[in-house]
Amino acid sequence: MKRSSLASACLLAIMSLSTASFAANVTVLDGAQLFDGSGKPVIDNSRVVIQDGIIKAAGAAADVTIPAGAIVTQYKGKTIIPGLISDHTHLGQYDATISGSPFNEATIARQLLQYEGFGVTTVVSMGVNGPEFYPIREKLRSHSMKGADIFGADKGIGVPLGAPPAKVGADQLDRPATPDEARAAVRAAAARGTDLIKLWLDDFQGAHLVKMEPAIYTAAIDEAHKQGLRVVAHIYYLQDAKDLIKAGADVLGHGVRDTLIDDEFVSLMRTHGTWYIPTLGVDEASFRFAEQPELLKDPSVRKALNPKLLAQFEDPKWRETQLANPGLKLWHQGLENNLRNTKRLVDENLAVGFGTDSGAMPLSIPGYAEHRELELLVHAGMTPAQALTLATGKAADMMKLTDRGRIEAGKRADLVVVDGDPTKNIEALDHIVEVRSSGEKASLTFTPY
């Protein structure tokens, strides 16, 4: 009898320890408004249960049970959204105001922490990645390095004596001169473990004398598909976009900006299932701070700016130079066309993702550019909720990421807590109070990139 009682007591002790251990790993976010990234209506009084970096349950508070012993935090008056996903960025391309900086872990680490501090928990680096990209990606996956998670398009494929104009090392870009060289570049990228293949084929609005020959991009696309990889193409012109869709490109990495899209383009996108990343802010970035220096007084802007970049923006001579740039009119027209084209594609219910080209140049600021992109999507005519859906659930769909982008059971606990309601006022996103990456609280303090 005594032995039986002792055994029972031991069993209860073990069960208690097991329950305590389980509870120690469970966090509950309670009472916030929930925007889950699926496009469904928000839930006013929600409950999100997180265990070991994974969402175990999410929904109306009345429908989700709080596990015994869980750590519960109240978020009444706040809104929880999925971590933002930027489908088009670049890593390690500059430092403060200087382009062409070495592609290295220290520089990229600062950039990824800045993204995370702005609620961007996943980024896709669309080319000009050095060999260090892959070990950094693994460190992030193993949680031995902090910051936004990354995917990428290896070095990418450009044009001899042509695009892209990036100042990068030989190990960051391929410029094949023949179809066979293009195929070899794709196979090498596949062997390194790339997520995508990136092509640059246009002339950067006349800045280069050459464009990629159709035989080269057709070979690259065909080889990529043989390797099980999708192709993202840098475009500007409507005709190039049409030709690339016909050739099998899977994603247009920028919006069409030379003119308004037509019915043929819409039909091609629908028929081929092509994705489209507008990058609305890519042209605006070249003139926004020159035309609106008063923005530099905004704390949400200043926190994103490296002191050297801030000093540049505050310099009247720099502003004068930017405003005298011959490309100014083209930048404005490109933005206007991009806004109208994006709205039409969204209205047509076509596959539109979310990205900014942030990190490609000092004027396109990591994290801040993503917030501005959301504002521009609203300016284009989308509701704030539609814009947020593009930057979360749809952005995950573009990358075929089934483990993130929505707040639901089984997904990574990549979450952003906002003071206010960004589904009604997109600028509320400037008031982030908490970011979680795989359930772990991220620092909102960072050294500006």
PALUM-942895 format. One line per field, with one value per residue: x, y, z of N, C-alpha, C in turn. Coordinates in steps of 0.05 Angstrom, whole numbers, plus 5000, padded with zeros to 4 digits. Example, Ala and Ser with C-alpha at 12.3 -4.5 7.8 and 13.67 -1.06 7.14 Angstrom:
! PALUM-942895
n_u	5264/5257
n_v	4886/4955
n_w	5156/5142
ca_u	5246/5273
ca_v	4910/4979
ca_w	5156/5143
c_u	5264/5258
c_v	4934/5001
c_w	5156/5157
***
This chain:
! PALUM-942895
n_u	5017/5038/5079/5049/5025/5070/5088/5046/5050/5100/5089/5051/5083/5119/5084/5067/5115/5122/5077/5088/5135/5114/5079/5115/5135/5094/5060/5011/4976/4931/4866/4873/4856/4852/4884/4890/4917/4895/4856/4806/4753/4772/4783/4754/4763/4812/4852/4915/4955/5019/5071/5136/5154/5116/5050/4997/4943/4893/4846/4778/4773/4736/4734/4782/4821/4858/4918/4933/4975/5001/5037/5007/4992/4961/4931/4894/4864/4904/4930/4941/4982/5005/5077/5109/5125/5174/5179/5217/5278/5345/5407/5463/5485/5502/5531/5509/5515/5544/5550/5561/5588/5626/5598/5579/5575/5570/5551/5502/5476/5463/5426/5385/5366/5345/5303/5271/5259/5223/5180/5183/5191/5209/5250/5265/5321/5336/5379/5449/5476/5529/5576/5572/5519/5492/5513/5495/5440/5432/5447/5407/5363/5375/5371/5416/5431/5404/5347/5311/5285/5313/5308/5331/5358/5407/5466/5445/5429/5456/5472/5525/5564/5519/5457/5453/5468/5496/5549/5587/5621/5657/5639/5586/5551/5528/5543/5524/5544/5524/5472/5486/5522/5487/5453/5491/5502/5454/5450/5494/5477/5433/5458/5483/5441/5401/5340/5311/5315/5344/5335/5362/5343/5330/5345/5352/5323/5348/5399/5437/5468/5455/5410/5386/5390/5336/5346/5381/5354/5312/5336/5357/5310/5286/5324/5323/5272/5278/5311/5276/5266/5239/5233/5250/5240/5272/5239/5217/5192/5130/5128/5172/5156/5112/5138/5171/5134/5111/5155/5160/5174/5165/5155/5146/5190/5186/5140/5104/5124/5131/5086/5014/4985/4955/4897/4917/4962/4940/4910/4952/4979/4939/4930/4980/4990/5025/5064/5067/5105/5098/5132/5124/5148/5198/5213/5196/5230/5276/5265/5233/5251/5281/5242/5207/5231/5213/5195/5237/5234/5201/5196/5191/5215/5267/5289/5302/5345/5412/5462/5497/5468/5423/5447/5461/5410/5392/5423/5423/5448/5450/5395/5383/5412/5387/5336/5347/5358/5357/5324/5280/5226/5213/5215/5172/5129/5135/5121/5067/5044/5054/5024/4972/4971/4980/4934/4895/4910/4902/4847/4831/4839/4888/4953/4986/5043/5086/5135/5196/5246/5281/5343/5372/5395/5421/5378/5333/5304/5314/5259/5233/5220/5185/5141/5127/5113/5065/5033/5032/5005/4955/4946/4941/4891/4874/4845/4868/4867/4868/4919/4952/4942/4966/5019/5028/4997/4990/5042/5070/5048/5067/5120/5113/5110/5089/5090/5085/5061/5008/4964/4952/4938/4995/5029/5091/5106/5108/5098/5068/5055/5013/5001/4941/4900/4918/4888/4850/4875/4931/4978/4983/5016/5065/5069/5092/5093/5111/5148/5151/5192/5188/5163/5196/5211/5231/5282/5266/5300/5354/5415/5418/5419
n_v	4976/5025/5028/5034/5084/5116/5110/5133/5185/5200/5196/5237/5280/5279/5289/5340/5369/5362/5389/5440/5451/5451/5494/5535/5545/5567/5622/5672/5719/5766/5794/5833/5867/5828/5819/5774/5765/5737/5761/5759/5787/5830/5807/5828/5819/5782/5721/5694/5638/5616/5569/5547/5578/5572/5583/5560/5565/5610/5663/5684/5707/5680/5631/5606/5569/5584/5555/5519/5551/5582/5639/5700/5758/5821/5856/5895/5945/5946/5924/5863/5839/5797/5786/5830/5816/5825/5820/5837/5859/5883/5860/5883/5922/5974/6024/6068/6125/6106/6069/6002/5976/5926/5860/5835/5799/5832/5882/5865/5842/5887/5911/5872/5871/5922/5918/5881/5912/5946/5914/5880/5816/5778/5777/5781/5775/5801/5784/5800/5778/5758/5703/5698/5700/5650/5622/5660/5657/5606/5612/5646/5612/5574/5602/5625/5674/5739/5776/5795/5740/5708/5700/5686/5707/5688/5706/5730/5748/5789/5837/5838/5896/5924/5927/5902/5967/5963/5970/5920/5861/5811/5762/5769/5775/5750/5756/5734/5721/5689/5641/5590/5603/5629/5587/5557/5591/5591/5537/5535/5570/5542/5497/5520/5529/5567/5606/5629/5652/5710/5760/5814/5856/5903/5971/6008/6056/6080/6088/6051/6022/5974/5917/5856/5800/5766/5711/5698/5708/5674/5624/5624/5624/5576/5539/5549/5531/5477/5464/5468/5518/5584/5645/5712/5775/5836/5893/5949/5971/5964/5931/5898/5871/5842/5809/5778/5751/5718/5688/5658/5677/5679/5717/5787/5833/5887/5942/5959/6018/6055/6066/6061/5998/5950/5915/5868/5857/5847/5802/5766/5761/5737/5689/5663/5662/5697/5730/5796/5848/5909/5951/6007/6051/6056/6094/6141/6145/6171/6225/6241/6259/6302/6336/6341/6361/6369/6322/6299/6313/6278/6229/6174/6171/6191/6153/6113/6128/6128/6168/6194/6191/6220/6271/6281/6284/6330/6369/6427/6432/6380/6369/6407/6388/6338/6355/6380/6340/6308/6265/6273/6286/6239/6202/6219/6211/6156/6137/6153/6124/6072/6070/6072/6027/5985/5988/5973/5920/5896/5904/5871/5824/5796/5765/5796/5816/5838/5886/5926/5941/5958/5974/5971/6018/6076/6112/6083/6058/6008/5976/6026/6038/5997/6010/6058/6039/6012/6056/6080/6041/6047/6099/6089/6070/6025/5993/6001/5950/5916/5929/5912/5858/5845/5852/5812/5757/5751/5764/5721/5680/5692/5678/5625/5608/5570/5570/5617/5687/5689/5691/5637/5571/5529/5560/5598/5639/5696/5759/5824/5876/5930/5996/6020/6021/5994/5974/6009/6059/6066/6090/6080/6039/6059/6059/6015/5968/5919/5865/5799/5746/5683/5673/5696/5755/5812/5862/5930/5969/5992/5999/6047/6028
n_w	5000/5018/4981/4934/4943/4945/4893/4864/4882/4861/4807/4802/4814/4772/4730/4744/4738/4683/4664/4682/4653/4601/4605/4614/4564/4537/4511/4515/4478/4491/4481/4441/4379/4321/4261/4213/4165/4123/4094/4115/4156/4212/4280/4338/4394/4411/4417/4420/4420/4434/4425/4433/4390/4351/4327/4363/4370/4347/4347/4361/4428/4460/4437/4443/4486/4545/4560/4620/4666/4629/4604/4604/4569/4566/4513/4501/4462/4426/4362/4329/4278/4224/4217/4172/4103/4057/3991/3955/3962/3976/4001/4039/4004/4010/4054/4099/4064/4023/3965/3941/3981/4017/4014/4071/4134/4181/4163/4139/4182/4214/4179/4177/4229/4231/4193/4222/4267/4246/4239/4196/4183/4148/4091/4021/3985/3926/3888/3869/3912/3954/3968/4022/4035/4041/4089/4126/4119/4140/4193/4211/4207/4244/4289/4311/4299/4299/4274/4214/4176/4118/4047/3979/3915/3896/3859/3813/3745/3697/3645/3599/3600/3612/3648/3716/3744/3790/3838/3848/3871/3833/3849/3859/3817/3755/3686/3632/3565/3526/3508/3528/3569/3602/3618/3646/3688/3716/3731/3766/3806/3825/3846/3890/3923/3916/3923/3883/3815/3788/3738/3702/3651/3624/3600/3640/3634/3590/3609/3596/3538/3519/3520/3551/3509/3477/3468/3508/3557/3550/3550/3602/3632/3616/3634/3688/3702/3690/3732/3773/3793/3803/3764/3771/3743/3730/3710/3670/3626/3590/3543/3549/3595/3576/3538/3571/3603/3564/3552/3597/3648/3718/3757/3758/3778/3788/3780/3719/3688/3646/3618/3617/3634/3589/3561/3538/3568/3619/3607/3593/3642/3672/3644/3647/3701/3727/3776/3806/3829/3854/3875/3889/3913/3892/3852/3876/3919/3901/3901/3944/3996/3981/3960/4003/4055/4106/4126/4153/4205/4230/4279/4266/4218/4227/4261/4227/4197/4182/4213/4177/4129/4143/4150/4097/4073/4098/4077/4039/3989/3970/3963/3925/3882/3872/3857/3811/3777/3714/3711/3742/3726/3699/3741/3772/3736/3728/3779/3782/3739/3758/3805/3784/3750/3787/3819/3781/3771/3821/3826/3785/3808/3805/3812/3859/3894/3948/3956/3957/3937/3974/4004/3958/3943/3978/3985/3989/4042/4089/4120/4134/4081/4070/4103/4079/4028/4039/4051/4001/3971/3993/3977/3924/3920/3948/4005/4074/4098/4053/4033/4075/4073/4024/4040/4076/4079/4022/4004/4026/3996/3946/3950/3959/4012/4062/4116/4142/4145/4156/4212/4243/4268/4270/4240/4236/4292/4276/4289/4296/4340/4345/4367/4361/4301/4245/4203/4192/4192/4159/4175/4228/4234/4245/4299/4329/4381/4395/4368/4345/4327/4304/4352/4391/4426/4392/4389/4389/4383/4345/4308/4259/4191
ca_u	5000/5056/5093/5030/5021/5094/5089/5027/5062/5121/5076/5039/5105/5129/5063/5068/5138/5116/5058/5102/5153/5097/5069/5137/5139/5069/5054/4984/4971/4902/4849/4878/4843/4869/4884/4905/4932/4881/4836/4781/4749/4787/4770/4757/4774/4825/4871/4936/4971/5045/5088/5161/5157/5094/5023/4982/4915/4888/4818/4763/4781/4716/4737/4809/4826/4884/4929/4940/5002/5013/5043/4986/4996/4938/4937/4870/4870/4925/4923/4962/4982/5029/5101/5110/5143/5182/5187/5238/5297/5373/5423/5492/5494/5514/5534/5502/5511/5564/5542/5583/5603/5630/5576/5590/5555/5566/5533/5476/5464/5450/5403/5364/5355/5329/5278/5255/5249/5200/5159/5188/5204/5220/5257/5276/5343/5333/5403/5474/5484/5555/5576/5565/5489/5482/5517/5478/5413/5431/5449/5381/5345/5382/5368/5442/5434/5378/5340/5291/5292/5319/5308/5346/5361/5436/5479/5429/5440/5454/5480/5552/5564/5492/5445/5447/5491/5507/5578/5589/5643/5653/5625/5559/5534/5535/5535/5529/5543/5512/5452/5499/5533/5464/5445/5511/5499/5430/5457/5512/5461/5417/5476/5489/5418/5385/5311/5300/5334/5337/5344/5359/5346/5325/5368/5350/5312/5367/5425/5455/5463/5447/5391/5390/5379/5316/5357/5395/5335/5295/5352/5358/5284/5282/5342/5313/5249/5288/5322/5255/5267/5223/5249/5241/5252/5271/5228/5207/5175/5108/5133/5190/5140/5097/5156/5180/5113/5109/5179/5157/5181/5145/5150/5156/5200/5178/5116/5107/5124/5134/5060/4993/4981/4931/4882/4934/4980/4923/4904/4976/4983/4918/4934/5005/4992/5049/5063/5074/5113/5097/5153/5114/5165/5225/5218/5192/5253/5296/5258/5215/5263/5289/5218/5193/5250/5199/5192/5260/5227/5184/5212/5190/5234/5294/5300/5311/5366/5440/5469/5509/5447/5407/5461/5458/5383/5389/5441/5409/5461/5441/5367/5384/5422/5366/5313/5356/5365/5340/5305/5259/5200/5209/5209/5144/5111/5136/5105/5038/5036/5056/5001/4947/4973/4976/4905/4880/4915/4888/4818/4827/4844/4911/4972/5003/5058/5093/5164/5203/5274/5296/5371/5386/5409/5417/5353/5311/5313/5303/5238/5218/5210/5161/5118/5118/5100/5038/5019/5028/4984/4930/4943/4933/4862/4868/4840/4890/4867/4878/4948/4965/4940/4988/5045/5030/4988/4996/5071/5078/5039/5085/5144/5104/5117/5065/5094/5084/5045/4981/4963/4935/4951/5015/5047/5111/5095/5119/5076/5073/5034/5012/4984/4923/4887/4928/4869/4834/4894/4956/5000/4985/5039/5089/5069/5096/5100/5124/5153/5160/5201/5187/5154/5214/5209/5253/5289/5256/5323/5374/5434/5408/5435
ca_v	5000/5048/5030/5044/5112/5129/5110/5153/5212/5205/5201/5264/5300/5280/5302/5369/5380/5363/5411/5466/5454/5458/5521/5555/5550/5577/5650/5679/5747/5766/5818/5852/5863/5810/5819/5749/5764/5721/5777/5757/5810/5829/5797/5850/5810/5757/5707/5679/5620/5610/5550/5540/5593/5565/5590/5536/5572/5639/5668/5699/5698/5662/5605/5595/5564/5591/5531/5523/5559/5597/5667/5715/5787/5834/5875/5910/5971/5942/5906/5844/5831/5780/5800/5837/5801/5842/5802/5848/5876/5875/5860/5889/5937/6000/6030/6097/6138/6096/6045/5985/5967/5897/5844/5820/5793/5854/5901/5853/5839/5913/5915/5853/5881/5946/5908/5869/5933/5959/5894/5864/5793/5762/5792/5766/5790/5794/5784/5812/5766/5746/5676/5698/5698/5623/5617/5678/5645/5583/5622/5656/5590/5559/5622/5633/5702/5752/5793/5784/5716/5715/5683/5702/5700/5684/5729/5742/5748/5815/5840/5850/5925/5935/5926/5925/5985/5961/5967/5896/5844/5790/5739/5777/5779/5737/5772/5715/5733/5670/5624/5569/5615/5635/5562/5549/5608/5582/5512/5540/5581/5520/5480/5534/5528/5591/5603/5640/5663/5738/5771/5843/5856/5928/5990/6027/6081/6092/6091/6032/6020/5946/5902/5827/5789/5746/5684/5693/5706/5650/5601/5624/5617/5548/5523/5552/5514/5450/5461/5471/5545/5605/5667/5739/5793/5865/5906/5977/5976/5946/5911/5878/5854/5823/5789/5760/5733/5699/5671/5640/5689/5674/5741/5812/5843/5915/5950/5973/6047/6073/6072/6046/5971/5947/5890/5845/5851/5835/5775/5750/5755/5718/5663/5651/5662/5712/5748/5824/5862/5937/5969/6034/6072/6056/6119/6163/6147/6189/6253/6247/6275/6328/6353/6344/6359/6370/6294/6292/6319/6256/6209/6148/6173/6195/6128/6095/6140/6130/6197/6205/6194/6243/6295/6285/6294/6357/6387/6441/6427/6353/6372/6423/6370/6319/6368/6388/6316/6306/6243/6279/6283/6210/6189/6226/6197/6128/6132/6156/6100/6049/6070/6065/5999/5967/5988/5957/5891/5888/5903/5848/5800/5782/5758/5819/5812/5863/5890/5954/5945/5971/5964/5972/6044/6089/6127/6063/6053/5983/5979/6051/6036/5979/6025/6077/6024/6008/6081/6085/6023/6060/6122/6079/6064/6001/5998/5993/5921/5904/5933/5895/5830/5841/5852/5789/5732/5749/5763/5694/5664/5698/5662/5597/5602/5561/5570/5645/5706/5689/5683/5613/5548/5516/5579/5612/5662/5722/5777/5852/5888/5959/6013/6032/6003/5999/5965/6033/6080/6051/6103/6069/6020/6073/6057/5987/5964/5893/5848/5772/5729/5655/5674/5710/5784/5825/5889/5952/5988/5983/6019/6051/6017
ca_w	5000/5019/4955/4914/4948/4937/4863/4855/4888/4842/4781/4803/4813/4744/4713/4750/4725/4655/4659/4687/4631/4579/4610/4612/4536/4524/4514/4505/4473/4497/4481/4419/4353/4306/4232/4210/4140/4103/4081/4130/4174/4237/4304/4357/4419/4402/4434/4405/4437/4421/4439/4419/4365/4332/4335/4369/4366/4344/4340/4381/4455/4470/4424/4447/4515/4555/4573/4648/4672/4607/4609/4590/4568/4556/4492/4495/4450/4406/4339/4322/4250/4218/4209/4143/4085/4034/3970/3938/3976/3971/4025/4039/3980/4016/4083/4102/4038/4004/3952/3933/4004/4017/4023/4094/4155/4200/4150/4135/4209/4221/4162/4184/4254/4224/4182/4243/4284/4232/4236/4172/4194/4126/4067/3998/3973/3897/3871/3878/3938/3955/3979/4051/4038/4049/4117/4141/4118/4158/4221/4218/4209/4268/4310/4323/4290/4302/4252/4195/4161/4090/4023/3960/3886/3890/3847/3792/3717/3684/3617/3595/3594/3616/3674/3732/3747/3818/3842/3864/3865/3812/3861/3866/3794/3730/3662/3610/3538/3508/3522/3543/3593/3620/3630/3666/3712/3730/3744/3789/3828/3836/3862/3915/3940/3913/3924/3859/3795/3782/3713/3695/3622/3610/3597/3661/3623/3572/3621/3583/3509/3512/3536/3548/3484/3483/3468/3534/3579/3545/3559/3631/3643/3611/3651/3716/3706/3691/3758/3793/3804/3790/3754/3776/3723/3733/3686/3671/3603/3585/3523/3561/3613/3559/3526/3592/3611/3543/3554/3620/3674/3738/3773/3749/3803/3791/3765/3693/3694/3623/3607/3630/3623/3572/3564/3531/3591/3639/3598/3595/3671/3682/3631/3656/3730/3734/3799/3800/3853/3843/3885/3883/3924/3881/3839/3895/3938/3890/3904/3966/4018/3969/3957/4028/4077/4132/4135/4170/4233/4239/4293/4253/4196/4237/4273/4205/4181/4190/4216/4152/4110/4153/4144/4069/4067/4109/4062/4018/3963/3960/3954/3900/3861/3866/3844/3784/3762/3690/3713/3761/3713/3694/3767/3779/3717/3734/3803/3775/3723/3775/3823/3769/3741/3809/3826/3761/3774/3845/3819/3767/3825/3795/3833/3866/3918/3962/3957/3956/3928/3996/4006/3932/3943/4004/3987/3994/4069/4100/4140/4129/4054/4071/4114/4058/4007/4047/4048/3973/3962/4001/3960/3898/3921/3964/4033/4090/4102/4029/4031/4094/4062/4005/4054/4094/4066/3993/4001/4031/3973/3923/3955/3966/4040/4075/4145/4153/4130/4167/4241/4247/4280/4254/4227/4253/4307/4267/4296/4302/4356/4339/4383/4342/4283/4218/4183/4185/4187/4154/4189/4255/4235/4256/4328/4336/4409/4399/4345/4351/4305/4314/4380/4408/4424/4378/4398/4373/4382/4326/4297/4232/4170
c_u	5017/5071/5075/5027/5046/5096/5070/5038/5083/5110/5064/5061/5116/5110/5063/5091/5134/5098/5071/5121/5137/5088/5090/5142/5115/5064/5027/4983/4941/4890/4853/4858/4863/4864/4902/4920/4918/4862/4809/4778/4765/4770/4775/4771/4786/4843/4890/4953/4996/5060/5112/5162/5135/5067/5007/4952/4912/4859/4805/4770/4761/4720/4764/4814/4855/4895/4937/4969/5015/5018/5024/4992/4971/4946/4911/4877/4892/4914/4947/4959/5006/5053/5100/5130/5149/5194/5209/5255/5325/5389/5452/5502/5506/5517/5530/5497/5529/5554/5566/5600/5606/5605/5586/5570/5550/5547/5505/5462/5450/5425/5380/5351/5337/5302/5260/5244/5226/5178/5161/5204/5215/5226/5268/5296/5345/5358/5425/5482/5511/5553/5568/5535/5481/5488/5500/5449/5411/5432/5421/5361/5350/5380/5394/5449/5406/5373/5319/5302/5297/5316/5323/5348/5391/5448/5461/5444/5434/5464/5508/5550/5537/5483/5453/5472/5505/5537/5583/5613/5636/5638/5596/5540/5546/5526/5541/5526/5530/5490/5465/5511/5510/5455/5465/5509/5475/5437/5475/5496/5444/5433/5483/5465/5401/5355/5298/5322/5325/5350/5341/5362/5342/5349/5368/5344/5333/5395/5446/5448/5453/5426/5397/5376/5358/5326/5370/5374/5317/5310/5353/5332/5279/5299/5332/5290/5257/5300/5302/5255/5250/5241/5235/5255/5250/5261/5221/5186/5153/5115/5152/5175/5124/5114/5165/5159/5110/5132/5179/5166/5159/5136/5161/5164/5195/5152/5123/5104/5126/5107/5039/4990/4956/4918/4899/4951/4964/4917/4928/4981/4964/4924/4959/5008/5017/5044/5076/5080/5116/5122/5146/5134/5192/5232/5216/5216/5274/5290/5243/5228/5274/5265/5204/5213/5238/5194/5214/5255/5211/5201/5213/5209/5262/5306/5311/5336/5393/5447/5481/5487/5428/5420/5460/5431/5378/5406/5426/5422/5453/5412/5367/5393/5401/5343/5321/5362/5346/5320/5281/5231/5193/5202/5180/5124/5111/5120/5075/5029/5035/5032/4976/4948/4969/4947/4889/4885/4902/4858/4812/4832/4867/4932/4992/5016/5065/5124/5170/5229/5291/5324/5386/5403/5404/5391/5329/5317/5299/5282/5221/5205/5185/5137/5108/5104/5071/5021/5013/5007/4957/4925/4934/4904/4855/4860/4864/4891/4876/4908/4962/4963/4961/5015/5049/5022/4995/5026/5082/5071/5058/5110/5138/5113/5091/5067/5092/5065/5016/4982/4942/4951/4971/5035/5069/5098/5111/5097/5085/5049/5035/4993/4966/4912/4896/4909/4850/4852/4921/4980/5003/5008/5065/5091/5070/5105/5114/5126/5162/5168/5203/5181/5171/5212/5235/5258/5278/5278/5344/5392/5426/5428/5444
c_v	5025/5051/5042/5074/5128/5131/5131/5181/5219/5211/5229/5285/5302/5295/5332/5382/5383/5386/5438/5472/5463/5487/5542/5562/5562/5606/5656/5710/5751/5794/5838/5848/5847/5813/5795/5746/5749/5737/5776/5782/5807/5818/5817/5842/5783/5744/5691/5664/5612/5590/5544/5553/5589/5574/5564/5541/5602/5643/5685/5689/5678/5633/5592/5593/5572/5566/5538/5530/5576/5626/5684/5745/5799/5855/5890/5937/5969/5925/5888/5837/5812/5797/5806/5821/5819/5824/5812/5868/5869/5878/5868/5905/5964/6003/6060/6109/6127/6070/6028/5975/5936/5882/5827/5818/5816/5874/5890/5849/5864/5917/5897/5861/5905/5937/5898/5891/5948/5938/5878/5839/5773/5780/5773/5783/5783/5799/5801/5803/5753/5718/5675/5696/5672/5617/5636/5667/5622/5592/5633/5633/5574/5577/5629/5662/5714/5770/5780/5759/5723/5692/5699/5690/5699/5709/5745/5744/5775/5814/5850/5879/5938/5932/5901/5942/5983/5957/5943/5880/5823/5766/5746/5780/5763/5755/5754/5729/5714/5654/5602/5579/5621/5609/5553/5565/5599/5556/5516/5552/5560/5503/5493/5535/5553/5585/5611/5647/5692/5746/5801/5845/5883/5947/6011/6055/6096/6096/6073/6030/5993/5936/5872/5817/5767/5717/5677/5690/5682/5625/5600/5615/5587/5531/5525/5533/5484/5444/5464/5498/5564/5629/5693/5758/5822/5878/5935/5981/5955/5924/5890/5859/5833/5801/5769/5741/5711/5679/5653/5652/5686/5698/5765/5827/5873/5919/5961/6003/6065/6082/6057/6018/5970/5919/5865/5837/5837/5806/5756/5742/5734/5690/5648/5649/5676/5729/5775/5837/5892/5954/5998/6055/6074/6081/6142/6167/6167/6218/6260/6265/6301/6347/6359/6342/6360/6342/6286/6299/6296/6235/6182/6148/6174/6170/6109/6104/6139/6160/6209/6209/6217/6269/6301/6296/6322/6378/6400/6435/6400/6356/6387/6405/6350/6331/6378/6364/6314/6284/6249/6275/6254/6195/6194/6211/6167/6120/6133/6132/6075/6047/6061/6036/5979/5965/5971/5927/5880/5885/5879/5822/5783/5779/5781/5814/5839/5864/5919/5960/5959/5958/5965/5997/6058/6103/6109/6049/6028/5989/6003/6049/6018/5993/6045/6063/6018/6033/6087/6066/6035/6084/6113/6072/6039/6010/5990/5962/5906/5906/5915/5865/5825/5837/5828/5763/5729/5749/5735/5676/5668/5681/5632/5589/5595/5562/5597/5662/5708/5681/5661/5590/5535/5534/5588/5635/5687/5742/5805/5863/5919/5973/6029/6012/6008/5989/5988/6057/6068/6064/6094/6050/6033/6070/6028/5985/5938/5879/5821/5758/5701/5655/5690/5740/5795/5852/5909/5974/5976/6006/6023/6042/6040
c_w	5000/4993/4933/4918/4939/4906/4852/4859/4868/4814/4780/4801/4785/4726/4718/4737/4695/4647/4662/4663/4606/4582/4606/4583/4522/4532/4502/4502/4473/4493/4458/4396/4336/4276/4224/4183/4118/4086/4094/4147/4200/4260/4326/4383/4415/4423/4415/4424/4421/4438/4421/4391/4344/4344/4339/4366/4363/4335/4361/4409/4467/4459/4429/4477/4522/4569/4602/4651/4650/4616/4592/4592/4554/4535/4483/4484/4429/4383/4333/4293/4246/4213/4179/4128/4061/4013/3952/3954/3966/3996/4020/4015/3986/4046/4085/4074/4016/3992/3945/3957/4003/4027/4046/4116/4174/4188/4148/4161/4218/4205/4170/4211/4250/4212/4204/4261/4272/4227/4211/4181/4174/4103/4046/3984/3943/3881/3883/3906/3935/3967/4008/4056/4050/4079/4135/4142/4138/4187/4229/4223/4235/4293/4325/4314/4291/4278/4234/4181/4132/4071/4002/3933/3878/3878/3828/3766/3704/3656/3616/3586/3597/3644/3689/3736/3774/3818/3860/3855/3844/3823/3868/3841/3770/3706/3637/3583/3518/3523/3538/3570/3613/3633/3652/3691/3729/3745/3768/3812/3841/3854/3889/3933/3938/3915/3898/3839/3788/3755/3712/3665/3609/3611/3618/3650/3607/3584/3609/3554/3501/3531/3533/3524/3492/3484/3495/3556/3575/3555/3589/3644/3640/3630/3680/3721/3706/3719/3781/3807/3788/3783/3759/3757/3731/3707/3692/3650/3599/3565/3533/3579/3598/3548/3547/3601/3590/3544/3579/3647/3694/3754/3759/3775/3808/3776/3738/3698/3670/3612/3623/3617/3607/3576/3557/3555/3613/3632/3600/3624/3681/3670/3642/3686/3741/3758/3791/3827/3846/3850/3878/3891/3911/3866/3858/3913/3928/3895/3929/3987/4007/3967/3984/4052/4105/4143/4155/4199/4246/4253/4280/4229/4207/4248/4252/4192/4195/4193/4191/4131/4117/4146/4114/4062/4077/4094/4039/3990/3952/3949/3927/3876/3853/3850/3816/3766/3738/3692/3731/3749/3707/3719/3775/3762/3722/3758/3797/3759/3740/3794/3808/3759/3763/3818/3807/3766/3800/3840/3801/3782/3814/3818/3838/3893/3930/3964/3952/3942/3949/3998/3980/3930/3970/4007/3993/4020/4080/4122/4135/4101/4054/4082/4093/4035/4014/4044/4019/3961/3969/3983/3932/3897/3936/3992/4049/4094/4077/4026/4050/4086/4042/4018/4073/4080/4037/3988/4006/4008/3950/3926/3961/3994/4055/4106/4158/4136/4140/4196/4244/4257/4261/4241/4247/4267/4301/4269/4301/4318/4353/4358/4365/4323/4254/4196/4176/4179/4184/4169/4218/4257/4244/4286/4336/4365/4414/4372/4355/4326/4316/4344/4398/4404/4411/4391/4379/4370/4364/4318/4267/4211/4151
***
